[in-house]
């Protein structure tokens, strides 16, 4: 039981779109990820996702609207809702999701699908 310093954790990440687990509880994982560019369209059949912006500007795009966020903003994307995420500049985002959640949901993408369970 030690404090988790998110700035330190983000400082250890050298790649985009590769979430790293910083804590796990009750079947959920808290992950940190650096993002830049646009992620593929996808959905999660069985899992909700919560995005919390730590640094930078981040957006979640839906087919009918775009939600722009900055530091301290969070957004819940319910299971089954098609979406993609994007950031024009580098952003740091905290993810709260089920441990079974594949980052690309129903899509397998050679560039974007990340290995599960990588800890930092």
Buried (B, 14 or more C-beta within 10 A) or exposed (E): EEEEEBEEBBEEBEEBBBBBBBEEEEEBBBBBBBBBEBBBBBBBEEBBBBBBBBBBBBBBBEEEEEBEBEEEEEBEBEBEBBBBBBBEEBBBBBBBBBBEBBBBBEBEEEEBBBEEEEEB
